[in-house]
Amino acid sequence: MPNTKSAGRRMRNSARKQVRNTVVRTQVKTAVKKFRAAVESSLDTSPEVLRVAISTLDKAVKKGVIKRNTADRKKSRLTIALNKATAAAAAKK
């Protein structure tokens, strides 16, 4: 129980932000998982799914849910994964 009125407000705000942060983090994780699945299955749709994943990461940064460097690192790793898969597919042909 909060001792002061302002502590009560902060507690309510914190609960609201926690729900929003959870939703946004879940969206990021889902987008990344979809991209990794797309890379595994077919390279045709992978660039479009990568674009969606990067957009989701940028939106999470804009909302303050994750840090800029974290998003940049994830975007870099996703792009590298796509490039490796594309190179492997080209080498097979």
PDB file as gemmi writes it, atoms N, CA and C in Angstrom:
CRYST1    1.000    1.000    1.000  90.00  90.00  90.00 P 1                      
ATOM      1  N   MET A   1       0.838  -1.190   0.000  1.00  0.00           N  
ATOM      2  CA  MET A   1       0.000   0.000   0.000  1.00  0.00           C  
ATOM      3  C   MET A   1       0.877   1.244   0.000  1.00  0.00           C  
ATOM      4  N   PRO A   2       0.567   2.174  -0.871  1.00  0.00           N  
ATOM      5  CA  PRO A   2       1.335   3.418  -0.894  1.00  0.00           C  
ATOM      6  C   PRO A   2       1.005   4.296   0.310  1.00  0.00           C  
ATOM      7  N   ASN A   3       2.003   5.021   0.777  1.00  0.00           N  
ATOM      8  CA  ASN A   3       1.807   5.887   1.939  1.00  0.00           C  
ATOM      9  C   ASN A   3       1.275   7.259   1.562  1.00  0.00           C  
ATOM     10  N   THR A   4       1.587   7.716   0.366  1.00  0.00           N  
ATOM     11  CA  THR A   4       1.152   9.053  -0.036  1.00  0.00           C  
ATOM     12  C   THR A   4       0.329   8.981  -1.310  1.00  0.00           C  
ATOM     13  N   LYS A   5      -0.351  10.087  -1.595  1.00  0.00           N  
ATOM     14  CA  LYS A   5      -1.176  10.165  -2.795  1.00  0.00           C  
ATOM     15  C   LYS A   5      -0.320  10.024  -4.054  1.00  0.00           C  
ATOM     16  N   SER A   6       0.825  10.699  -4.051  1.00  0.00           N  
ATOM     17  CA  SER A   6       1.695  10.643  -5.235  1.00  0.00           C  
ATOM     18  C   SER A   6       2.266   9.237  -5.431  1.00  0.00           C  
ATOM     19  N   ALA A   7       2.531   8.545  -4.342  1.00  0.00           N  
ATOM     20  CA  ALA A   7       3.025   7.169  -4.454  1.00  0.00           C  
ATOM     21  C   ALA A   7       1.955   6.272  -5.065  1.00  0.00           C  
ATOM     22  N   GLY A   8       0.714   6.534  -4.732  1.00  0.00           N  
ATOM     23  CA  GLY A   8      -0.394   5.781  -5.325  1.00  0.00           C  
ATOM     24  C   GLY A   8      -0.494   6.018  -6.822  1.00  0.00           C  
ATOM     25  N   ARG A   9      -0.336   7.283  -7.218  1.00  0.00           N  
ATOM     26  CA  ARG A   9      -0.362   7.613  -8.653  1.00  0.00           C  
ATOM     27  C   ARG A   9       0.784   6.927  -9.384  1.00  0.00           C  
ATOM     28  N   ARG A  10       1.964   6.991  -8.789  1.00  0.00           N  
ATOM     29  CA  ARG A  10       3.131   6.361  -9.412  1.00  0.00           C  
ATOM     30  C   ARG A  10       2.924   4.851  -9.556  1.00  0.00           C  
ATOM     31  N   MET A  11       2.286   4.254  -8.562  1.00  0.00           N  
ATOM     32  CA  MET A  11       2.027   2.823  -8.605  1.00  0.00           C  
ATOM     33  C   MET A  11       1.076   2.481  -9.757  1.00  0.00           C  
ATOM     34  N   ARG A  12       0.034   3.292  -9.927  1.00  0.00           N  
ATOM     35  CA  ARG A  12      -0.921   3.061 -11.022  1.00  0.00           C  
ATOM     36  C   ARG A  12      -0.247   3.264 -12.376  1.00  0.00           C  
ATOM     37  N   ASN A  13       0.536   4.341 -12.489  1.00  0.00           N  
ATOM     38  CA  ASN A  13       1.249   4.595 -13.743  1.00  0.00           C  
ATOM     39  C   ASN A  13       2.207   3.457 -14.073  1.00  0.00           C  
ATOM     40  N   SER A  14       2.895   2.989 -13.051  1.00  0.00           N  
ATOM     41  CA  SER A  14       3.849   1.907 -13.238  1.00  0.00           C  
ATOM     42  C   SER A  14       3.149   0.646 -13.740  1.00  0.00           C  
ATOM     43  N   ALA A  15       1.982   0.367 -13.188  1.00  0.00           N  
ATOM     44  CA  ALA A  15       1.226  -0.814 -13.619  1.00  0.00           C  
ATOM     45  C   ALA A  15       0.804  -0.680 -15.080  1.00  0.00           C  
ATOM     46  N   ARG A  16       0.359   0.523 -15.471  1.00  0.00           N  
ATOM     47  CA  ARG A  16      -0.038   0.754 -16.868  1.00  0.00           C  
ATOM     48  C   ARG A  16       1.146   0.582 -17.809  1.00  0.00           C  
ATOM     49  N   LYS A  17       2.276   1.163 -17.415  1.00  0.00           N  
ATOM     50  CA  LYS A  17       3.465   1.085 -18.261  1.00  0.00           C  
ATOM     51  C   LYS A  17       3.979  -0.349 -18.363  1.00  0.00           C  
ATOM     52  N   GLN A  18       3.852  -1.091 -17.278  1.00  0.00           N  
ATOM     53  CA  GLN A  18       4.302  -2.479 -17.285  1.00  0.00           C  
ATOM     54  C   GLN A  18       3.505  -3.293 -18.299  1.00  0.00           C  
ATOM     55  N   VAL A  19       2.198  -3.058 -18.344  1.00  0.00           N  
ATOM     56  CA  VAL A  19       1.350  -3.770 -19.305  1.00  0.00           C  
ATOM     57  C   VAL A  19       1.753  -3.399 -20.726  1.00  0.00           C  
ATOM     58  N   ARG A  20       1.929  -2.099 -20.980  1.00  0.00           N  
ATOM     59  CA  ARG A  20       2.311  -1.651 -22.321  1.00  0.00           C  
ATOM     60  C   ARG A  20       3.669  -2.225 -22.724  1.00  0.00           C  
ATOM     61  N   ASN A  21       4.631  -2.174 -21.801  1.00  0.00           N  
ATOM     62  CA  ASN A  21       5.967  -2.691 -22.102  1.00  0.00           C  
ATOM     63  C   ASN A  21       5.926  -4.176 -22.424  1.00  0.00           C  
ATOM     64  N   THR A  22       5.107  -4.919 -21.689  1.00  0.00           N  
ATOM     65  CA  THR A  22       4.975  -6.350 -21.937  1.00  0.00           C  
ATOM     66  C   THR A  22       4.422  -6.604 -23.331  1.00  0.00           C  
ATOM     67  N   VAL A  23       3.411  -5.833 -23.719  1.00  0.00           N  
ATOM     68  CA  VAL A  23       2.810  -5.988 -25.045  1.00  0.00           C  
ATOM     69  C   VAL A  23       3.844  -5.691 -26.129  1.00  0.00           C  
ATOM     70  N   VAL A  24       4.569  -4.603 -25.976  1.00  0.00           N  
ATOM     71  CA  VAL A  24       5.546  -4.205 -26.996  1.00  0.00           C  
ATOM     72  C   VAL A  24       6.680  -5.220 -27.076  1.00  0.00           C  
ATOM     73  N   ARG A  25       7.174  -5.685 -25.931  1.00  0.00           N  
ATOM     74  CA  ARG A  25       8.245  -6.688 -25.935  1.00  0.00           C  
ATOM     75  C   ARG A  25       7.781  -7.972 -26.610  1.00  0.00           C  
ATOM     76  N   THR A  26       6.537  -8.354 -26.361  1.00  0.00           N  
ATOM     77  CA  THR A  26       5.984  -9.549 -26.991  1.00  0.00           C  
ATOM     78  C   THR A  26       5.912  -9.369 -28.503  1.00  0.00           C  
ATOM     79  N   GLN A  27       5.516  -8.186 -28.954  1.00  0.00           N  
ATOM     80  CA  GLN A  27       5.468  -7.914 -30.390  1.00  0.00           C  
ATOM     81  C   GLN A  27       6.858  -8.024 -31.011  1.00  0.00           C  
ATOM     82  N   VAL A  28       7.859  -7.523 -30.316  1.00  0.00           N  
ATOM     83  CA  VAL A  28       9.231  -7.597 -30.820  1.00  0.00           C  
ATOM     84  C   VAL A  28       9.665  -9.055 -30.928  1.00  0.00           C  
ATOM     85  N   LYS A  29       9.445  -9.818 -29.874  1.00  0.00           N  
ATOM     86  CA  LYS A  29       9.849 -11.221 -29.878  1.00  0.00           C  
ATOM     87  C   LYS A  29       9.147 -11.990 -30.989  1.00  0.00           C  
ATOM     88  N   THR A  30       7.857 -11.725 -31.178  1.00  0.00           N  
ATOM     89  CA  THR A  30       7.093 -12.406 -32.214  1.00  0.00           C  
ATOM     90  C   THR A  30       7.628 -12.062 -33.597  1.00  0.00           C  
ATOM     91  N   ALA A  31       7.925 -10.798 -33.832  1.00  0.00           N  
ATOM     92  CA  ALA A  31       8.447 -10.377 -35.134  1.00  0.00           C  
ATOM     93  C   ALA A  31       9.795 -11.037 -35.421  1.00  0.00           C  
ATOM     94  N   VAL A  32      10.649 -11.119 -34.413  1.00  0.00           N  
ATOM     95  CA  VAL A  32      11.961 -11.742 -34.592  1.00  0.00           C  
ATOM     96  C   VAL A  32      11.801 -13.238 -34.860  1.00  0.00           C  
ATOM     97  N   LYS A  33      10.904 -13.891 -34.134  1.00  0.00           N  
ATOM     98  CA  LYS A  33      10.669 -15.321 -34.349  1.00  0.00           C  
ATOM     99  C   LYS A  33      10.129 -15.582 -35.747  1.00  0.00           C  
ATOM    100  N   LYS A  34       9.209 -14.728 -36.209  1.00  0.00           N  
ATOM    101  CA  LYS A  34       8.662 -14.889 -37.558  1.00  0.00           C  
ATOM    102  C   LYS A  34       9.755 -14.727 -38.604  1.00  0.00           C  
ATOM    103  N   PHE A  35      10.656 -13.784 -38.387  1.00  0.00           N  
ATOM    104  CA  PHE A  35      11.751 -13.588 -39.330  1.00  0.00           C  
ATOM    105  C   PHE A  35      12.646 -14.818 -39.365  1.00  0.00           C  
ATOM    106  N   ARG A  36      13.020 -15.321 -38.200  1.00  0.00           N  
ATOM    107  CA  ARG A  36      13.902 -16.491 -38.160  1.00  0.00           C  
ATOM    108  C   ARG A  36      13.238 -17.699 -38.821  1.00  0.00           C  
ATOM    109  N   ALA A  37      11.927 -17.851 -38.617  1.00  0.00           N  
ATOM    110  CA  ALA A  37      11.195 -18.940 -39.270  1.00  0.00           C  
ATOM    111  C   ALA A  37      11.165 -18.739 -40.782  1.00  0.00           C  
ATOM    112  N   ALA A  38      11.012 -17.506 -41.227  1.00  0.00           N  
ATOM    113  CA  ALA A  38      10.987 -17.212 -42.664  1.00  0.00           C  
ATOM    114  C   ALA A  38      12.338 -17.517 -43.301  1.00  0.00           C  
ATOM    115  N   VAL A  39      13.412 -17.210 -42.597  1.00  0.00           N  
ATOM    116  CA  VAL A  39      14.749 -17.500 -43.122  1.00  0.00           C  
ATOM    117  C   VAL A  39      14.946 -19.011 -43.220  1.00  0.00           C  
ATOM    118  N   GLU A  40      14.458 -19.741 -42.233  1.00  0.00           N  
ATOM    119  CA  GLU A  40      14.594 -21.201 -42.245  1.00  0.00           C  
ATOM    120  C   GLU A  40      13.809 -21.826 -43.395  1.00  0.00           C  
ATOM    121  N   SER A  41      12.586 -21.326 -43.621  1.00  0.00           N  
ATOM    122  CA  SER A  41      11.707 -21.969 -44.601  1.00  0.00           C  
ATOM    123  C   SER A  41      11.970 -21.495 -46.025  1.00  0.00           C  
ATOM    124  N   SER A  42      11.857 -20.190 -46.271  1.00  0.00           N  
ATOM    125  CA  SER A  42      12.057 -19.708 -47.637  1.00  0.00           C  
ATOM    126  C   SER A  42      12.632 -18.301 -47.618  1.00  0.00           C  
ATOM    127  N   LEU A  43      13.458 -18.040 -48.604  1.00  0.00           N  
ATOM    128  CA  LEU A  43      14.093 -16.729 -48.680  1.00  0.00           C  
ATOM    129  C   LEU A  43      13.247 -15.727 -49.447  1.00  0.00           C  
ATOM    130  N   ASP A  44      12.161 -16.190 -50.065  1.00  0.00           N  
ATOM    131  CA  ASP A  44      11.339 -15.286 -50.870  1.00  0.00           C  
ATOM    132  C   ASP A  44      10.713 -14.184 -50.028  1.00  0.00           C  
ATOM    133  N   THR A  45      10.170 -14.552 -48.871  1.00  0.00           N  
ATOM    134  CA  THR A  45       9.464 -13.575 -48.038  1.00  0.00           C  
ATOM    135  C   THR A  45      10.356 -12.959 -46.964  1.00  0.00           C  
ATOM    136  N   SER A  46      11.566 -13.463 -46.815  1.00  0.00           N  
ATOM    137  CA  SER A  46      12.433 -13.012 -45.723  1.00  0.00           C  
ATOM    138  C   SER A  46      12.716 -11.512 -45.702  1.00  0.00           C  
ATOM    139  N   PRO A  47      13.021 -10.868 -46.844  1.00  0.00           N  
ATOM    140  CA  PRO A  47      13.291  -9.421 -46.772  1.00  0.00           C  
ATOM    141  C   PRO A  47      12.096  -8.613 -46.264  1.00  0.00           C  
ATOM    142  N   GLU A  48      10.895  -9.007 -46.657  1.00  0.00           N  
ATOM    143  CA  GLU A  48       9.699  -8.297 -46.185  1.00  0.00           C  
ATOM    144  C   GLU A  48       9.503  -8.518 -44.684  1.00  0.00           C  
ATOM    145  N   VAL A  49       9.715  -9.739 -44.229  1.00  0.00           N  
ATOM    146  CA  VAL A  49       9.567 -10.044 -42.800  1.00  0.00           C  
ATOM    147  C   VAL A  49      10.658  -9.327 -42.001  1.00  0.00           C  
ATOM    148  N   LEU A  50      11.846  -9.201 -42.586  1.00  0.00           N  
ATOM    149  CA  LEU A  50      12.922  -8.448 -41.928  1.00  0.00           C  
ATOM    150  C   LEU A  50      12.516  -6.992 -41.762  1.00  0.00           C  
ATOM    151  N   ARG A  51      11.909  -6.423 -42.790  1.00  0.00           N  
ATOM    152  CA  ARG A  51      11.464  -5.027 -42.724  1.00  0.00           C  
ATOM    153  C   ARG A  51      10.462  -4.843 -41.581  1.00  0.00           C  
ATOM    154  N   VAL A  52       9.551  -5.798 -41.431  1.00  0.00           N  
ATOM    155  CA  VAL A  52       8.556  -5.725 -40.352  1.00  0.00           C  
ATOM    156  C   VAL A  52       9.243  -5.826 -38.989  1.00  0.00           C  
ATOM    157  N   ALA A  53      10.206  -6.731 -38.865  1.00  0.00           N  
ATOM    158  CA  ALA A  53      10.912  -6.906 -37.591  1.00  0.00           C  
ATOM    159  C   ALA A  53      11.693  -5.641 -37.219  1.00  0.00           C  
ATOM    160  N   ILE A  54      12.354  -5.042 -38.197  1.00  0.00           N  
ATOM    161  CA  ILE A  54      13.116  -3.815 -37.935  1.00  0.00           C  
ATOM    162  C   ILE A  54      12.178  -2.681 -37.540  1.00  0.00           C  
ATOM    163  N   SER A  55      11.051  -2.597 -38.211  1.00  0.00           N  
ATOM    164  CA  SER A  55      10.063  -1.568 -37.882  1.00  0.00           C  
ATOM    165  C   SER A  55       9.550  -1.746 -36.457  1.00  0.00           C  
ATOM    166  N   THR A  56       9.292  -2.989 -36.076  1.00  0.00           N  
ATOM    167  CA  THR A  56       8.811  -3.277 -34.721  1.00  0.00           C  
ATOM    168  C   THR A  56       9.865  -2.885 -33.685  1.00  0.00           C  
ATOM    169  N   LEU A  57      11.116  -3.189 -33.966  1.00  0.00           N  
ATOM    170  CA  LEU A  57      12.195  -2.806 -33.048  1.00  0.00           C  
ATOM    171  C   LEU A  57      12.288  -1.289 -32.915  1.00  0.00           C  
ATOM    172  N   ASP A  58      12.194  -0.578 -34.040  1.00  0.00           N  
ATOM    173  CA  ASP A  58      12.273   0.884 -33.993  1.00  0.00           C  
ATOM    174  C   ASP A  58      11.114   1.488 -33.207  1.00  0.00           C  
ATOM    175  N   LYS A  59       9.936   0.905 -33.345  1.00  0.00           N  
ATOM    176  CA  LYS A  59       8.778   1.402 -32.595  1.00  0.00           C  
ATOM    177  C   LYS A  59       8.967   1.170 -31.099  1.00  0.00           C  
ATOM    178  N   ALA A  60       9.571   0.035 -30.738  1.00  0.00           N  
ATOM    179  CA  ALA A  60       9.831  -0.247 -29.325  1.00  0.00           C  
ATOM    180  C   ALA A  60      10.817   0.765 -28.751  1.00  0.00           C  
ATOM    181  N   VAL A  61      11.810   1.157 -29.553  1.00  0.00           N  
ATOM    182  CA  VAL A  61      12.774   2.171 -29.106  1.00  0.00           C  
ATOM    183  C   VAL A  61      12.065   3.499 -28.925  1.00  0.00           C  
ATOM    184  N   LYS A  62      11.223   3.838 -29.880  1.00  0.00           N  
ATOM    185  CA  LYS A  62      10.503   5.113 -29.832  1.00  0.00           C  
ATOM    186  C   LYS A  62       9.637   5.210 -28.578  1.00  0.00           C  
ATOM    187  N   LYS A  63       9.078   4.076 -28.159  1.00  0.00           N  
ATOM    188  CA  LYS A  63       8.230   4.059 -26.969  1.00  0.00           C  
ATOM    189  C   LYS A  63       9.041   3.926 -25.686  1.00  0.00           C  
ATOM    190  N   GLY A  64      10.347   3.747 -25.810  1.00  0.00           N  
ATOM    191  CA  GLY A  64      11.199   3.672 -24.633  1.00  0.00           C  
ATOM    192  C   GLY A  64      11.200   2.316 -23.959  1.00  0.00           C  
ATOM    193  N   VAL A  65      10.774   1.295 -24.675  1.00  0.00           N  
ATOM    194  CA  VAL A  65      10.703  -0.036 -24.077  1.00  0.00           C  
ATOM    195  C   VAL A  65      12.066  -0.718 -24.111  1.00  0.00           C  
ATOM    196  N   ILE A  66      12.792  -0.557 -25.218  1.00  0.00           N  
ATOM    197  CA  ILE A  66      14.151  -1.080 -25.293  1.00  0.00           C  
ATOM    198  C   ILE A  66      15.089   0.057 -25.689  1.00  0.00           C  
ATOM    199  N   LYS A  67      16.369  -0.137 -25.424  1.00  0.00           N  
ATOM    200  CA  LYS A  67      17.352   0.907 -25.712  1.00  0.00           C  
ATOM    201  C   LYS A  67      17.765   0.869 -27.176  1.00  0.00           C  
ATOM    202  N   ARG A  68      18.220   2.008 -27.654  1.00  0.00           N  
ATOM    203  CA  ARG A  68      18.621   2.156 -29.061  1.00  0.00           C  
ATOM    204  C   ARG A  68      19.711   1.152 -29.438  1.00  0.00           C  
ATOM    205  N   ASN A  69      20.735   1.012 -28.590  1.00  0.00           N  
ATOM    206  CA  ASN A  69      21.836   0.096 -28.914  1.00  0.00           C  
ATOM    207  C   ASN A  69      21.364  -1.349 -28.973  1.00  0.00           C  
ATOM    208  N   THR A  70      20.445  -1.712 -28.101  1.00  0.00           N  
ATOM    209  CA  THR A  70      19.900  -3.065 -28.105  1.00  0.00           C  
ATOM    210  C   THR A  70      19.185  -3.335 -29.418  1.00  0.00           C  
ATOM    211  N   ALA A  71      18.377  -2.390 -29.849  1.00  0.00           N  
ATOM    212  CA  ALA A  71      17.648  -2.548 -31.107  1.00  0.00           C  
ATOM    213  C   ALA A  71      18.617  -2.603 -32.281  1.00  0.00           C  
ATOM    214  N   ASP A  72      19.624  -1.744 -32.273  1.00  0.00           N  
ATOM    215  CA  ASP A  72      20.608  -1.743 -33.357  1.00  0.00           C  
ATOM    216  C   ASP A  72      21.343  -3.080 -33.431  1.00  0.00           C  
ATOM    217  N   ARG A  73      21.701  -3.622 -32.278  1.00  0.00           N  
ATOM    218  CA  ARG A  73      22.393  -4.911 -32.238  1.00  0.00           C  
ATOM    219  C   ARG A  73      21.508  -6.022 -32.798  1.00  0.00           C  
ATOM    220  N   LYS A  74      20.234  -6.024 -32.388  1.00  0.00           N  
ATOM    221  CA  LYS A  74      19.303  -7.042 -32.885  1.00  0.00           C  
ATOM    222  C   LYS A  74      19.097  -6.906 -34.392  1.00  0.00           C  
ATOM    223  N   LYS A  75      18.943  -5.667 -34.870  1.00  0.00           N  
ATOM    224  CA  LYS A  75      18.749  -5.439 -36.306  1.00  0.00           C  
ATOM    225  C   LYS A  75      19.966  -5.917 -37.086  1.00  0.00           C  
ATOM    226  N   SER A  76      21.144  -5.643 -36.561  1.00  0.00           N  
ATOM    227  CA  SER A  76      22.371  -6.067 -37.218  1.00  0.00           C  
ATOM    228  C   SER A  76      22.439  -7.588 -37.313  1.00  0.00           C  
ATOM    229  N   ARG A  77      22.112  -8.254 -36.237  1.00  0.00           N  
ATOM    230  CA  ARG A  77      22.171  -9.718 -36.225  1.00  0.00           C  
ATOM    231  C   ARG A  77      21.140 -10.327 -37.169  1.00  0.00           C  
ATOM    232  N   LEU A  78      19.961  -9.723 -37.233  1.00  0.00           N  
ATOM    233  CA  LEU A  78      18.937 -10.227 -38.148  1.00  0.00           C  
ATOM    234  C   LEU A  78      19.382 -10.050 -39.599  1.00  0.00           C  
ATOM    235  N   THR A  79      19.957  -8.900 -39.904  1.00  0.00           N  
ATOM    236  CA  THR A  79      20.427  -8.637 -41.266  1.00  0.00           C  
ATOM    237  C   THR A  79      21.549  -9.595 -41.641  1.00  0.00           C  
ATOM    238  N   ILE A  80      22.454  -9.847 -40.713  1.00  0.00           N  
ATOM    239  CA  ILE A  80      23.543 -10.792 -40.961  1.00  0.00           C  
ATOM    240  C   ILE A  80      22.976 -12.186 -41.220  1.00  0.00           C  
ATOM    241  N   ALA A  81      21.958 -12.583 -40.470  1.00  0.00           N  
ATOM    242  CA  ALA A  81      21.338 -13.895 -40.666  1.00  0.00           C  
ATOM    243  C   ALA A  81      20.739 -14.008 -42.065  1.00  0.00           C  
ATOM    244  N   LEU A  82      20.080 -12.943 -42.515  1.00  0.00           N  
ATOM    245  CA  LEU A  82      19.502 -12.950 -43.864  1.00  0.00           C  
ATOM    246  C   LEU A  82      20.607 -13.028 -44.915  1.00  0.00           C  
ATOM    247  N   ASN A  83      21.666 -12.261 -44.734  1.00  0.00           N  
ATOM    248  CA  ASN A  83      22.769 -12.274 -45.701  1.00  0.00           C  
ATOM    249  C   ASN A  83      23.441 -13.645 -45.775  1.00  0.00           C  
ATOM    250  N   LYS A  84      23.618 -14.296 -44.622  1.00  0.00           N  
ATOM    251  CA  LYS A  84      24.216 -15.633 -44.605  1.00  0.00           C  
ATOM    252  C   LYS A  84      23.328 -16.628 -45.334  1.00  0.00           C  
ATOM    253  N   ALA A  85      22.032 -16.558 -45.070  1.00  0.00           N  
ATOM    254  CA  ALA A  85      21.102 -17.485 -45.715  1.00  0.00           C  
ATOM    255  C   ALA A  85      21.062 -17.251 -47.222  1.00  0.00           C  
ATOM    256  N   THR A  86      21.092 -15.997 -47.625  1.00  0.00           N  
ATOM    257  CA  THR A  86      21.085 -15.666 -49.053  1.00  0.00           C  
ATOM    258  C   THR A  86      22.363 -16.164 -49.720  1.00  0.00           C  
ATOM    259  N   ALA A  87      23.497 -15.981 -49.058  1.00  0.00           N  
ATOM    260  CA  ALA A  87      24.775 -16.442 -49.605  1.00  0.00           C  
ATOM    261  C   ALA A  87      24.805 -17.963 -49.706  1.00  0.00           C  
ATOM    262  N   ALA A  88      24.263 -18.634 -48.700  1.00  0.00           N  
ATOM    263  CA  ALA A  88      24.230 -20.095 -48.717  1.00  0.00           C  
ATOM    264  C   ALA A  88      23.342 -20.600 -49.851  1.00  0.00           C  
ATOM    265  N   ALA A  89      22.221 -19.925 -50.075  1.00  0.00           N  
ATOM    266  CA  ALA A  89      21.318 -20.321 -51.157  1.00  0.00           C  
ATOM    267  C   ALA A  89      21.972 -20.081 -52.516  1.00  0.00           C  
ATOM    268  N   ALA A  90      22.715 -18.991 -52.636  1.00  0.00           N  
ATOM    269  CA  ALA A  90      23.395 -18.686 -53.895  1.00  0.00           C  
ATOM    270  C   ALA A  90      24.527 -19.682 -54.150  1.00  0.00           C  
ATOM    271  N   ALA A  91      25.196 -20.114 -53.099  1.00  0.00           N  
ATOM    272  CA  ALA A  91      26.301 -21.061 -53.242  1.00  0.00           C  
ATOM    273  C   ALA A  91      25.797 -22.436 -53.671  1.00  0.00           C  
ATOM    274  N   LYS A  92      24.586 -22.797 -53.261  1.00  0.00           N  
ATOM    275  CA  LYS A  92      24.016 -24.096 -53.629  1.00  0.00           C  
ATOM    276  C   LYS A  92      23.718 -24.174 -55.119  1.00  0.00           C  
ATOM    277  N   LYS A  93      23.360 -23.036 -55.702  1.00  0.00           N  
ATOM    278  CA  LYS A  93      22.965 -23.037 -57.118  1.00  0.00           C  
ATOM    279  C   LYS A  93      24.106 -23.139 -58.057  1.00  0.00           C  
TER     280      LYS A  93                                                      
END                                                                             
